[in-house]
């Protein structure tokens, strides 16, 4: 197929609706899938001119660059820069096609965008997680989400218990032999250990469970005004998406306290600007968080529509006192 015909096909026949996953989150998800299956995403061939073998070579290079990046790309612009730098010397049509596939900025567009993160990465960063897609039941409220990270991730693989790895291998064998009773029993043991088998691109992946407390914000409790709205907004942002989590600490409940990025968006920023969370000043004094909270206050949106909304930490204190 000639380049002109291929380009016409992309414009007329390729999936380009907003329903198609795109951006930094989609790229990170596909890199995780490639690491697990060695398969490039379906449909990429409609955007590029080189063979599937060449495409696999790109993904191997990008995956290695992605792992070495500190911190890893958080925005579409950062992801595009990593792709362009990593594939320097490859065919221009392939690089631009790959960017187009994920709807990442083109090289010309990047020249107009400052190369900086949406929020400062402060000192004390312990580690970074790249999650599997989040399911609907994983969001507890507007500041807590449960995520799963593949056992191939260096953070997880370095602490993977031998008995969990062995149980996963035995379960795969049991399923192959159609011994589903044994397979289910083994999965219960895996779950009890804080792991789970999750289907990713029609392949089961062993993953570790992490509970994440969004750093620097406090959302209304479920029984408070705007508790449901806060929960629903967080769910709408993260459901079905792979997340990037920068972990700074662990709280007394065993949750990882961290910053979450989804499709290039800083989740805490969205929650604060929509008036669906408070800046938790006692634990996080970053000025940008205070700025975003003040913007919502001035607009009187979300919980700030009330003159003096009750703070969740006061609400919890009163509930403990009442009990």
N, C-alpha and C positions, 0 to 999 in steps of 0.2 A: 504494500500500500504506500503510495507516495506521500510526502510530507503534507502537500496541499490537501489531498483527500483526507488524510488523517486529521488535520486541523479542522476541516469541515465537519468530520464525524464528531469530534469533541464538542463543537459548538452546538450541533443539532441533536445528537443522539446520546451524549454522555449524561449521567445523572448530575444535575446541578441544583436541585431544590434545597431548601433550607433543612429538609429532613435528613440529608446526607451528613453524617458526622464529619466534622472538619476542624481545622485549627490545631494548636499545639497538643491538646488533649487527645485528638484522634491519632496524631503522629506518634505520641508516646504509647498509646494503646497498641498500635500496629507494630511498633518496635518490640514491645513485650511479646506480642503474638509471634513475631519473626524469631525472637530468641527461643521461644518454646517449640515452634513448628518448622522453622526455616522456610516458611511460605510468605511470599509478598502478598499484599492485599488484592482482593479480586477487583478488577476494573481499572487497575493502574495502567495496563497495557494500552488502554484507549487514549492515554494522555502523553505517553512517551514513545520514542522511536526505537529504542534498543530492546534486546531480547530479555526474556524472563531471567536467564542466567546473569545478565548484566544487572538487572534490577536487584537480584539477590545480593550481588556484590555491593551495590550502593547501600542497601539496608544493613549489611554487615559493618560497613565503614561508619554509617551514621549511628548505629547502635553503640559502637565502641567510643565514638566521639561524645555521644550522649552520656554514657557512663562516666567519662572522664571530666565532663563539664561540672564546675563547682561555682555556684549552684547550677543545677540543670535549667534549661530554658523554661521560663515562666510565662512568656507571652508569645503570640504569633510572630512578632518581629524577631525575637531572640531565636525562635525555632528556625525561621527562614535564614537568619544569618548563619546558624550552625550548618544547615543543609548546604548553603552556597559555599561556605568555607571548606566543608568536608569533601564536596564534589567538584572542587576547583580543578579544571583540566578536563572534565567530562563534557559531553556534547551539550551545547547551550539549550537545545530543544528538550533534552532529557531533564536538565535542572529546572527549567521553566515549567515543564510538564508536571514534574513532581510537586513543585510549589503550587501549581494550579489544582492538582488533585486534592490537596489539603486546604486550598483557598488561603494559602500563606502569601504575604506580600512579595511582589516581584522585586528584583534587584534595584530597579529605578525607584520604586516606591520606598524602599528602605532608606534611601539617601535623604528622604524628607522626615524621617522619624528618629528622634534621639535614642541612642543605645543605652537605655537604663531600665531598671526594674520598676514596677508600679509601687513598690514599697521597699523600704530599706531592709536588708538582711542583717540583723543586728548580731552582735557577738553572743556566743553561747549556743550556736547551732550544733546539735548533737549528731543528727543524721537526717537523711532525706529518704522519703518513701515515694514510690510510684505505684499506685494502687490498680487493682483490677476494677472494671466497671461497678459502680455502686448500685445496689438494688433498692427497691422502694421501702423495704422494712429497716433499712440501715440508719435512717435519720430518727433520732430520739426526740430532739427539739431543735430550736434555732441555733444552738451552739455545740451540739454533740452529734457525731456521726461515726458509725462503725464501718471500717474498711477492711479489705483483704489484700494481701500482697503476696505475689508468687514466691514459691520457695526457691526459685532461681535468682531472686534478688539477693545481692551480696549481704545485705543487712539480715535477711531471713536465713539464707543458707549457712551463714557462719554460726548460727545458734540452733539449727534444726536438730531436734532430738533423733537419735538413731531409731528409736522404737516407732516414731511417727513415720519416718521414711520407710521403714520396713512394713508398717501397717498399710501404707499407701501402695506399695508394690504387691503385697498379698491381696489387697482389695482388687487391684487391676487384674490379677490372675483369676480371682474368684468370679469377677464379672465376665472375663473371657470364657470361663467354664460354665457360665450361666447359673452360678451358685449365688443367687442374689441375697439369700438369708445370711450367708457368711459375709458377703460384701457389705450389707447394711450394718451388721454387728461391728465390722472393722471401721466403718465410717463413724459410728458412734464413739469409738475409742479415739479416733482422730479429732473429732469435734470436742470431746472432753479435754483434749490436750491443748485446745486453743487454735486448732487448724480446721480446714475444710477442703473438700474436693469441689472445685468450681469449674463449670463448663466454659471454656474460652475457645471460640472459633471451632466448635465441634470437637474439642479435645479437652479432657479433664486435666486440671492443673491443681496441684497441692498448694494451698495458700494459708498464710498465717493471719489471724484476726488481730486487728488493732482498733481500740476505741480512741477516737480523736476528740479532744476538747479544743474548740477554736480559741486560739490565743488572743487575749486583749479585748474580748467582748463578753457580755453576759446577756443572754436573750431572755425574754419573758418565760416564766414557767408555763406549762400547758394549761393550768387553771387560771392564769392571769389574763387580763385584757391583752390582746394581740399575741397570745401564746400560740394559737393555731396558725395565724398569719405568718408568724416567724418560722414555725416548723415547715409550713407549706412552701415558703420562699426558698429555704435552704434545700428542701427536697427537689423543687423545680430546677434549681441550679445544678445539682450533682447527680440526680438519678440517671443511670445508664452511662455515666461519664467515668473516665479514668482520672484520678486526681493526683496532684503533686502536693506532698505534705512535707513541710520543713519542721522537724520536731526539735523543741528546745528543752522540754522538761517532762516529768511525770508527776501527776497530782496524787493526792492521798487516796483516790479511788482507783489508781492504777491506769488512768487514761494518759495517753500522750498529749501534751499541750503543744500545739503547733499552728503554723500558718498554712492555709489551704488555697491552692490555685486550681481553677477549673476553666478549661478553654481560654487560658490566658487572663482570666479575671481573678482578682484577689477577693476571695469570698467574704472576708470580714469587711472589706470596703463596701461591697454591695449591701450587706446587712445593715451597716451603719447609715449609709446614705439613704436607704429606704425607711429609716426610722423603725427598724425591727430588732434592734439590739442597743444596749448601752455600751459605751466605752468603759472597760473595766480598769479604771485608772489606778486602783490599788495594786494591781498586778502588772500593768503595762502602761508605761508613760510615753509611748511613741506619739509625737505631735500630730502625725497624719491621722491617727485614729480620732483624736480630739477634734481635728478640723472637720472630718467627715460627719461626726456626731453633731457638731454645731451647724453644719449645712442643713441637716434634717430638722433640727430645732427651729431654725430660721424659716424654713418652709412649712413648718407645723404639719409634717407628714408622719404617717404611721402612729406609733405610740405618743409622739409629740403633739398630736392633735389635742390631747388632754393637757390641762394647765400644769398639773403636777403629778405625772404618772409615778406609781409606786415602783421603786427599784427592786429588782429580783432578789438582791442580797438582803434587803430589808424584809421582803415578803417571806423568804426562807427563815429568817431569824424570828419573825413573828409566829410562823407556823411551829417552829421548834418550841417557842415559849408557850404557845397554846396547848401543845401536846404534853 
